[in-house]
Amino acid sequence: MAAEQSSSSADLELGRFLRARRTQTSPDQVGLTVGTGLRRTPGLRREELATLAGISIDYYVRLERGKETRPSPSVLDAIARALILDDAEHQHLRDLAARAARYAPDPSAPPSRTVGPHVKLVLETLRPSPAYVISRSMDLLAWNPGGLALYAGLADWPATQRNLARYLFLHPTARTLFPDWENQVRGCVGRLRAVAGTGPDAPDLTGLVGELLLKSPDFTKLWERYDVVGRKRARKAFRHPEVGDLTLVGQSMHLEDTPGQRLGVYTAEPGTPDHDAMLLLDRTAPEPAAQVADPEAEERLRTQT
């Protein structure tokens, strides 16, 4: 029964993605000329997309409704071209189709939150650059002092509640910390969508998404768009209440032999005001008693005090 439920979710997820991208692709974007009358359908009609992709309307409707779960690679490529998908969106379409066709494995249990001692050493070695380790659902698992202090006010939350997506949408400081908050949250939701699309029943993801859908109308609007973005190096501006304005270059990388954990690190060119502010952040950030979000360790500490 569990396997059947997972397969059904995967089938529907493929349809959701196609429908979201279709309704957000205008006829003008794909070179279609439409009449001047009232057009009730947002974006492309199903028959228009099917024609552009060179497939039958019945076949495409079955894809959107989760009735057809084994589209060929050539069909997926044709649909991607018709929808003008970028590389990340195209790959996401392939991943969804693979799961719908049962080629991909069923979602596993929530990954371990344990961070290895060698990774903790790396975080310390990277100082004064702010650095941290996050899970696939953006839980903050480990950090150096600057890595936690950079997200002003995040340290006020219990370690097991520290999540970068939760921070962006629910922490009152986030909107003032990021001058381009709207762009930051779009990228955040796009990355969560990319992960959740191929594991729609994974409890660590469904729990977070459910909370944000309930508590944040901004998250709900972006989630319904079904934008998908990949991770890339980017310059990020901060208006930090303790060290002032600074712009850092962010880099994220997968940690080998971990359950989807990623290392995030920010850098600045030595000798620049941004680097000076980064140094100040590292020097003034309090040294936390525990730099790893370990629920079992927190529970032991509470029982001892």
LINBELVEN-V359494 format. One record per pair of residues at least 24 apart in sequence whose C-alpha atoms are under 10 Angstrom apart, sorted by the first residue. I is the first residue (numbers start at 1). J is the second residue. Records with the same first field share a line. If there is no record, write none. Layout:
BEGIN
I = J + J
END
This chain:
BEGIN
2 = 106
3 = 106 + 107
5 = 201
6 = 99 + 100 + 102 + 106 + 107 + 199 + 200 + 201 + 202
7 = 69 + 99 + 100 + 101 + 102 + 106 + 200 + 201
8 = 66 + 67 + 100
9 = 66 + 99 + 100 + 197 + 198 + 199 + 200 + 201
10 = 66 + 69 + 96 + 97 + 98 + 99 + 100 + 101 + 102 + 106 + 197 + 198 + 199 + 200 + 201
11 = 63 + 64 + 65 + 66 + 67 + 68 + 69 + 70 + 96 + 97 + 98 + 99 + 100 + 101 + 102
12 = 63 + 64 + 65 + 66 + 67 + 69 + 96 + 100 + 200
13 = 64 + 65 + 66 + 93 + 96 + 97 + 99 + 100 + 196 + 197 + 198 + 199 + 200
14 = 63 + 64 + 65 + 66 + 68 + 69 + 92 + 93 + 94 + 95 + 96 + 97 + 98 + 99 + 100 + 197 + 198
15 = 60 + 61 + 62 + 63 + 64 + 65 + 66 + 67 + 68 + 69 + 96 + 97 + 100
16 = 63 + 64 + 65 + 66 + 197 + 224 + 225 + 226
17 = 64 + 89 + 92 + 93 + 96 + 193 + 197 + 224 + 225 + 226 + 227 + 228
18 = 60 + 63 + 64 + 65 + 79 + 80 + 83 + 93 + 226
19 = 43 + 44 + 45 + 46 + 61 + 63 + 64 + 65 + 225 + 226
20 = 64 + 224 + 225 + 226 + 227
21 = 80 + 83 + 84 + 85 + 89 + 225 + 226 + 227 + 228
22 = 46 + 48 + 49 + 79 + 82 + 83 + 84
23 = 83 + 225
24 = 83 + 225 + 226 + 227
25 = 49 + 82 + 83 + 84 + 85
26 = 83
29 = 82 + 83 + 84
30 = 81 + 82 + 83 + 84
44 = 83
48 = 82
49 = 78 + 79 + 82 + 83
50 = 78 + 79 + 82
51 = 79 + 82
52 = 78 + 79 + 81 + 82 + 83
53 = 77 + 78 + 79 + 80 + 81 + 82 + 83
54 = 78 + 79 + 82
55 = 79
63 = 97
66 = 100
68 = 97 + 100 + 101
69 = 96 + 97 + 98 + 99 + 100 + 101 + 102
70 = 97 + 98 + 99 + 100 + 101 + 102 + 103
71 = 97 + 98 + 100 + 101
72 = 97
73 = 97 + 98
85 = 228
86 = 228 + 229
87 = 228 + 229 + 230
88 = 194 + 227 + 228 + 229 + 230 + 231
89 = 190 + 194 + 226 + 227 + 228 + 229 + 230
90 = 228
91 = 194 + 228 + 230
92 = 193 + 194 + 195 + 197 + 198 + 228 + 229 + 230
93 = 194 + 197 + 198 + 228
94 = 198
95 = 194 + 197 + 198
96 = 194 + 197 + 198 + 199
97 = 198
98 = 198
99 = 197 + 198 + 199
100 = 198
104 = 198
105 = 198 + 199
106 = 198 + 199 + 201 + 202
107 = 198 + 199 + 200 + 201 + 202 + 203
108 = 199 + 201 + 202 + 203
109 = 201 + 202 + 203 + 204
110 = 136 + 137 + 202 + 203 + 204 + 205 + 259
111 = 135 + 136 + 137 + 202 + 203 + 204 + 258 + 259 + 260 + 261
112 = 258 + 259 + 260 + 261
113 = 139 + 140 + 141 + 142 + 160 + 258 + 259 + 261 + 292 + 293 + 294 + 295
114 = 141 + 142 + 258 + 259 + 261 + 292 + 293 + 294 + 295
115 = 141 + 142 + 258 + 259 + 261 + 292 + 293 + 294
116 = 142 + 257 + 258
119 = 143 + 255 + 263
120 = 144 + 291 + 292
122 = 263
123 = 147 + 263 + 264 + 265 + 291
126 = 265 + 266 + 267
127 = 265 + 267 + 278 + 279 + 282 + 283
128 = 266 + 267 + 275 + 278 + 279 + 280 + 281 + 282 + 283
129 = 248 + 265 + 266 + 267 + 268 + 275 + 278 + 279 + 281 + 282
130 = 248 + 250 + 264 + 265 + 266 + 267 + 278 + 279 + 281 + 282
131 = 250 + 251 + 252 + 263 + 264 + 265 + 266 + 267
132 = 252 + 262 + 263 + 264 + 265 + 266 + 291 + 292
133 = 252 + 253 + 254 + 255 + 261 + 262 + 263 + 264 + 265 + 292
134 = 162 + 163 + 164 + 252 + 254 + 260 + 261 + 262 + 263 + 264
135 = 163 + 204 + 258 + 259 + 260 + 261 + 262 + 263
136 = 191 + 192 + 195 + 196 + 204 + 205 + 254 + 259 + 260 + 261 + 262
137 = 163 + 164 + 165 + 191 + 192 + 195 + 196 + 204 + 205 + 206 + 207 + 208 + 209 + 260 + 261
138 = 162 + 163 + 164 + 165 + 166 + 167 + 188 + 191 + 192 + 204 + 205 + 208 + 261 + 262
139 = 163 + 164 + 165 + 166 + 204 + 208 + 261 + 293
140 = 164 + 165 + 261 + 262 + 292 + 293
141 = 261 + 262 + 263 + 291 + 292 + 293 + 294
142 = 263 + 290 + 291 + 292 + 293 + 294
143 = 263 + 264 + 265 + 288 + 290 + 291 + 292 + 293
144 = 282 + 285 + 287 + 288 + 291 + 292
145 = 281 + 282 + 283 + 284 + 285 + 286 + 287 + 288 + 291
146 = 265 + 266 + 278 + 279 + 280 + 281 + 282 + 283 + 284 + 285 + 286 + 287
147 = 264 + 265 + 266 + 281 + 282 + 285
148 = 282 + 285 + 286 + 288 + 291
149 = 240 + 242 + 281 + 282 + 284 + 285 + 286
150 = 177 + 238 + 239 + 240 + 241 + 242 + 243 + 266 + 278 + 281 + 282 + 285
151 = 177 + 178 + 238 + 240
152 = 176 + 177 + 238 + 239 + 240 + 241 + 242
153 = 177 + 241
155 = 288
158 = 293 + 295 + 298
159 = 290 + 291 + 292 + 293 + 294 + 295 + 298
160 = 292 + 293 + 294 + 295 + 298
161 = 293
162 = 293
163 = 208
164 = 188
165 = 189 + 192 + 208 + 209 + 212 + 219
166 = 208 + 209 + 211 + 212 + 215 + 216 + 219
168 = 219
169 = 212 + 215 + 216 + 217 + 218 + 219
170 = 212 + 215 + 216 + 219
173 = 240 + 241
174 = 238 + 239 + 240
175 = 239
176 = 238 + 239 + 240 + 241
177 = 237 + 238 + 239 + 240 + 241 + 244 + 245
178 = 236 + 237 + 238 + 239 + 240 + 245
179 = 236 + 237 + 238 + 239 + 245
180 = 236 + 237 + 238
181 = 237 + 238
182 = 218
184 = 236
185 = 218 + 219 + 222
186 = 218 + 219 + 222 + 223 + 225 + 227 + 228 + 229
187 = 222 + 227 + 228 + 229 + 230 + 231
188 = 219 + 222 + 228 + 229 + 230 + 231
189 = 219 + 220 + 222 + 223 + 224 + 225 + 226 + 227 + 228 + 229
190 = 222 + 223 + 225 + 226 + 227 + 228 + 229 + 230 + 231
191 = 227 + 228 + 229 + 230 + 231
192 = 223 + 226 + 227 + 228 + 229 + 230
193 = 222 + 223 + 224 + 225 + 226 + 227 + 228 + 229
194 = 226 + 227 + 228 + 229 + 230
195 = 228 + 230
197 = 226 + 228
233 = 266
234 = 266
235 = 266 + 267 + 268
236 = 266
237 = 274
240 = 277 + 281
242 = 277 + 280 + 281 + 284 + 285
243 = 274 + 276 + 277 + 278 + 279 + 280 + 281 + 284
244 = 274 + 277 + 278 + 281
245 = 273 + 274 + 277
246 = 272 + 273 + 274 + 275 + 276 + 277 + 278
247 = 273 + 274 + 275 + 277 + 278
248 = 274 + 275 + 278
END
